[in-house]
Amino acid sequence: MRGIHISSPATAVKMAMKNLLKEDDIKKALDQFKAADSFDHKKFFDVVGLKALSAENVKLVFQALDVDASGFIEEEELKFVLKGFSADGRDLTDMETKAFLAAADKDGDGKIGIDEFEALVHE
């Protein structure tokens, strides 16, 4: 019995993300925000191609970025969000992380839920 074996649901989600976003767009978006404190989530979502995705596909990307599979992107995960798109991505500064969290966290629980993320992308 031979077949494709996917080691975990996380691997499947990461593969789905690669299929949803173009490598060139990811590189272009990461290059645009290489400098510390230059990150703008609205511009990033547009350049990387997230804004053009359906709500369902944005939620698949969220699952890939939710490293601990808690159903939320917490502040600690948010700092490394660009690495979720590419290993070459830089860490967000504390200021960028806090601004990103404040923009997305509509219910004030200190983390970003899947619906909050999707709403932020399509804002």
ABEGO torsion letter per residue (X at the ends): XBBBBBABAAAAAAAAAAAABBAAAAAAAAAAAABBGABBAAAAAAAAGAAABBAAAAAAAAAAABAAGAGBBBAAAAAAAAAAABAABBBBBAAAAAAAAAAABAAGAGBBBAAAAAAAAAX
